[in-house]
């Protein structure tokens, strides 16, 4: 399939996404999704402008570290580490189709 599947505000079923899984079809972000991401980022930046306020997982640690506020200069690293912690595993290599 040469035409990318667009992610916006519509519901996508497994059948809709099957070309991504089975045929290596590409995904693209639609304008509505990009606007929603931009709007949410602006909202969070506004919240973070109050450096004394803690927001779980945004400027604090996770789990038992929920009361530990992260320095502003370390927030990007916090999010990077969150993604890394969720992308590791053990055991046999998983097939490309399952990963997708």
MARBA-3410 file (N, C-alpha, C, O; in Angstrom, 1 decimal):
100
0.8,-1.2,0.0,0.0,0.0,0.0,0.9,1.2,0.0,1.7,1.4,0.9 ~ 0.7,2.1,-1.0,1.6,3.3,-1.1,1.1,4.5,-0.4,1.8,5.4,0.0 ~ -0.2,4.5,-0.1,-0.9,5.7,0.5,-0.7,5.5,2.1,-1.2,4.5,2.6 ~ -0.1,6.4,2.8,0.0,6.3,4.2,-1.4,6.4,4.9,-2.3,7.0,4.4 ~ -1.5,5.8,6.0,-2.7,5.9,6.9,-2.5,7.1,7.8,-1.5,7.3,8.4
-3.5,7.9,7.8,-3.5,9.2,8.6,-4.1,9.0,9.9,-5.2,8.4,10.1 ~ -3.4,9.4,11.0,-3.9,9.3,12.3,-4.4,10.7,12.6,-3.7,11.7,12.6 ~ -5.7,10.8,12.9,-6.4,12.0,13.3,-7.3,11.7,14.5,-6.9,10.9,15.4 ~ -8.5,12.2,14.5,-9.4,12.0,15.6,-10.4,10.8,15.3,-11.3,10.6,16.1 ~ -10.2,10.2,14.2,-11.1,9.1,13.8,-10.7,7.8,14.5,-9.5,7.6,14.9
-11.6,6.9,14.7,-11.4,5.6,15.3,-10.7,4.7,14.2,-11.1,4.7,13.1 ~ -9.6,4.1,14.6,-8.9,3.1,13.7,-9.0,1.7,14.3,-8.6,1.5,15.4 ~ -9.6,0.8,13.6,-9.7,-0.6,14.0,-8.5,-1.3,13.6,-7.6,-0.8,12.9 ~ -8.4,-2.5,14.1,-7.2,-3.4,13.8,-7.2,-3.6,12.3,-6.2,-3.6,11.6 ~ -8.4,-3.8,11.7,-8.5,-3.9,10.2,-8.0,-2.7,9.5,-7.3,-2.9,8.5
-8.3,-1.5,10.0,-7.8,-0.3,9.4,-6.2,-0.3,9.4,-5.6,0.2,8.5 ~ -5.7,-0.8,10.5,-4.2,-0.7,10.7,-3.5,-2.0,10.2,-2.3,-2.0,10.2 ~ -4.2,-2.9,9.7,-3.6,-4.2,9.2,-2.5,-3.9,8.1,-1.5,-4.6,8.2 ~ -2.7,-2.9,7.2,-1.6,-2.7,6.2,-0.3,-2.3,6.9,0.8,-2.5,6.4 ~ -0.4,-1.6,8.0,0.8,-1.2,8.8,1.5,-2.4,9.3,2.7,-2.5,9.3
0.7,-3.4,9.8,1.3,-4.6,10.4,1.8,-5.5,9.3,2.9,-6.1,9.4 ~ 1.0,-5.8,8.3,1.4,-6.8,7.3,2.1,-6.3,6.1,2.8,-7.1,5.5 ~ 1.9,-5.1,5.7,2.5,-4.6,4.4,3.5,-3.5,4.6,3.9,-3.0,3.6 ~ 3.9,-3.2,5.8,4.8,-2.1,6.0,4.3,-0.7,5.5,5.1,0.1,5.1 ~ 3.0,-0.5,5.6,2.4,0.8,5.2,2.9,1.8,6.2,3.1,1.5,7.4
3.0,3.0,5.8,3.5,4.1,6.6,2.3,4.8,7.3,1.2,4.7,6.8 ~ 2.5,5.4,8.5,1.5,6.2,9.2,2.0,7.6,9.0,3.2,7.9,8.9 ~ 1.0,8.5,9.1,1.3,9.9,9.1,0.3,10.6,10.1,-0.8,10.2,10.2 ~ 0.8,11.7,10.6,-0.1,12.5,11.5,-0.9,13.5,10.7,-0.4,14.2,9.8 ~ -2.2,13.5,10.9,-3.1,14.4,10.3,-3.0,15.8,10.9,-2.5,15.9,12.0
-3.6,16.8,10.3,-3.6,18.1,10.8,-4.3,18.3,12.1,-3.9,19.0,13.0 ~ -5.5,17.5,12.3,-6.2,17.6,13.6,-5.3,17.0,14.7,-5.3,17.6,15.8 ~ -4.6,15.9,14.5,-3.8,15.3,15.5,-2.6,16.3,15.8,-2.3,16.4,17.0 ~ -2.0,16.9,14.8,-0.9,17.8,15.1,-1.4,19.0,15.9,-0.7,19.5,16.8 ~ -2.6,19.5,15.6,-3.1,20.7,16.3,-3.4,20.3,17.8,-3.2,21.1,18.7
-3.9,19.1,18.0,-4.2,18.6,19.4,-2.9,18.5,20.2,-2.9,18.8,21.3 ~ -1.9,17.9,19.5,-0.6,17.8,20.2,0.0,19.2,20.5,0.5,19.4,21.7 ~ -0.1,20.1,19.6,0.4,21.5,19.9,-0.4,22.1,21.0,0.2,22.8,21.9 ~ -1.7,22.0,21.0,-2.6,22.6,22.0,-2.2,22.0,23.4,-2.2,22.7,24.4 ~ -2.0,20.7,23.5,-1.7,20.0,24.7,-0.3,20.5,25.2,-0.1,20.7,26.4
0.6,20.6,24.3,1.9,21.1,24.7,1.9,22.5,25.3,2.5,22.7,26.3 ~ 1.1,23.3,24.7,1.0,24.7,25.2,0.3,24.7,26.6,0.7,25.5,27.5 ~ -0.7,23.8,26.7,-1.4,23.7,28.0,-0.4,23.3,29.1,-0.3,23.9,30.2 ~ 0.4,22.2,28.8,1.4,21.7,29.8,2.5,22.8,30.1,2.9,22.9,31.2 ~ 3.0,23.5,29.0,4.0,24.5,29.3,3.4,25.6,30.2,4.1,26.1,31.0
2.1,25.9,30.0,1.5,26.9,30.9,1.5,26.4,32.3,1.8,27.2,33.2 ~ 1.1,25.2,32.5,1.1,24.6,33.8,2.5,24.6,34.5,2.7,24.9,35.6 ~ 3.5,24.3,33.7,4.9,24.2,34.2,5.5,25.5,34.4,6.6,25.6,35.0 ~ 4.8,26.6,34.0,5.4,27.9,34.3,5.4,28.2,35.8,6.1,29.1,36.3 ~ 4.5,27.5,36.5,4.5,27.6,38.0,5.4,26.6,38.5,5.0,25.4,38.7
6.7,26.9,38.7,7.7,26.0,39.1,7.5,25.3,40.5,8.1,24.3,40.8 ~ 6.6,25.9,41.3,6.3,25.3,42.6,5.3,24.2,42.6,5.1,23.5,43.6 ~ 4.6,24.1,41.5,3.5,23.1,41.4,4.0,21.8,40.8,4.7,21.8,39.8 ~ 3.7,20.7,41.5,4.1,19.3,41.0,3.0,18.7,40.2,1.8,18.7,40.6 ~ 3.4,18.1,39.0,2.4,17.4,38.2,3.0,16.0,38.0,4.1,15.8,37.4
2.3,15.0,38.5,2.8,13.6,38.5,3.3,13.2,37.1,2.6,13.3,36.1 ~ 4.6,12.7,37.0,5.1,12.2,35.8,5.5,13.3,34.7,6.1,12.9,33.7 ~ 5.1,14.5,35.0,5.5,15.6,34.1,6.7,16.3,34.6,7.7,16.6,33.9 ~ 6.6,16.6,35.9,7.8,17.2,36.6,8.1,16.6,37.9,8.8,17.2,38.8 ~ 7.6,15.3,38.1,7.9,14.5,39.3,8.4,13.2,38.8,8.2,12.8,37.6
8.9,12.4,39.7,9.3,11.0,39.5,8.0,10.2,39.4,6.9,10.8,39.5 ~ 8.1,8.9,39.2,7.0,8.0,39.1,7.0,7.1,40.3,8.0,6.9,41.0 ~ 5.8,6.5,40.6,5.7,5.5,41.7,6.1,6.1,43.0,5.6,7.2,43.4 ~ 7.0,5.4,43.7,7.4,5.9,45.0,8.1,7.2,44.9,8.4,7.9,46.0 ~ 8.6,7.7,43.7,9.2,8.9,43.6,8.3,10.1,43.2,8.7,11.1,42.7
7.0,9.8,43.4,6.0,10.8,42.9,6.1,12.1,43.7,5.6,13.2,43.2 ~ 6.7,12.2,44.8,6.9,13.4,45.6,8.2,14.1,45.3,8.5,15.1,45.9 ~ 9.0,13.5,44.4,10.3,14.1,44.1,10.1,14.9,42.8,9.9,14.4,41.7 ~ 10.3,16.3,43.0,10.1,17.2,41.9,11.5,17.2,41.1,12.5,17.3,41.7 ~ 11.3,17.1,39.8,12.5,17.1,38.9,12.9,18.5,38.5,12.0,19.3,38.2
14.2,18.8,38.5,14.6,20.1,38.0,14.2,20.3,36.6,14.2,19.4,35.8 ~ 13.9,21.6,36.3,13.4,21.9,35.0,14.4,21.5,33.9,14.0,21.0,32.8 ~ 15.7,21.7,34.1,16.7,21.3,33.1,16.8,19.8,32.9,17.4,19.4,31.9 ~ 16.1,19.0,33.7,16.2,17.5,33.6,14.8,16.9,33.1,14.7,15.7,33.0 ~ 13.8,17.8,32.8,12.5,17.2,32.4,12.6,16.5,31.1,11.9,15.4,30.9
13.4,16.9,30.1,13.5,16.2,28.8,14.1,14.8,29.1,13.6,13.8,28.5 ~ 15.1,14.7,30.0,15.7,13.4,30.3,14.7,12.5,31.0,14.7,11.3,30.8 ~ 13.8,13.1,31.9,12.8,12.3,32.5,11.9,11.6,31.5,11.7,10.4,31.6 ~ 11.4,12.3,30.5,10.6,11.8,29.5,11.3,10.8,28.6,10.7,9.7,28.3 ~ 12.5,11.1,28.3,13.3,10.1,27.5,13.5,8.8,28.3,13.4,7.7,27.7
13.8,8.9,29.5,14.0,7.7,30.4,12.7,6.9,30.5,12.7,5.7,30.6 ~ 11.6,7.6,30.5,10.3,6.9,30.6,10.1,6.1,29.4,9.7,4.9,29.5 ~ 10.3,6.6,28.2,10.2,5.9,26.9,11.1,4.7,26.9,10.8,3.6,26.6 ~ 12.4,4.9,27.3,13.3,3.8,27.4,12.9,2.7,28.3,13.1,1.5,28.0 ~ 12.4,3.1,29.5,12.0,2.1,30.4,10.9,1.2,29.9,10.7,0.0,30.3
10.0,1.7,29.0,8.9,1.0,28.5,9.3,0.2,27.2,8.5,-0.5,26.7 ~ 10.5,0.4,26.7,10.9,-0.2,25.5,11.9,-1.3,25.7,12.5,-1.8,24.7 ~ 12.1,-1.8,26.9,13.1,-2.8,27.2,12.3,-4.1,27.5,11.2,-4.1,28.0 ~ 13.0,-5.2,27.4,12.4,-6.5,27.7,13.4,-7.6,27.8,14.6,-7.3,27.6 ~ 12.9,-8.7,28.1,13.8,-9.9,28.2,13.1,-11.0,27.4,11.9,-11.0,27.1
13.8,-12.0,27.1,13.3,-13.2,26.4,13.6,-13.2,24.9,14.5,-12.4,24.4 ~ 12.9,-14.0,24.2,13.2,-14.2,22.7,12.8,-12.9,22.0,11.9,-12.1,22.4 ~ 13.4,-12.7,20.9,13.1,-11.6,20.0,11.6,-11.7,19.5,11.2,-12.8,19.1 ~ 10.9,-10.7,19.4,9.5,-10.7,19.0,9.5,-10.4,17.5,10.3,-9.5,17.0 ~ 8.6,-11.0,16.8,8.5,-10.8,15.3,8.1,-9.3,15.0,7.5,-8.6,15.8
8.5,-8.9,13.8,8.2,-7.5,13.4,6.7,-7.2,13.4,6.3,-6.2,13.8 ~ 5.9,-8.2,13.0,4.4,-8.0,13.0,3.9,-7.8,14.4,3.0,-6.9,14.6 ~ 4.4,-8.5,15.4,3.9,-8.3,16.8,4.3,-6.9,17.3,3.6,-6.2,17.9 ~ 5.6,-6.5,17.0,6.1,-5.2,17.4,5.2,-4.1,16.8,4.9,-3.1,17.5 ~ 4.9,-4.2,15.6,4.0,-3.2,14.9,2.7,-3.2,15.6,1.8,-2.4,15.2
END
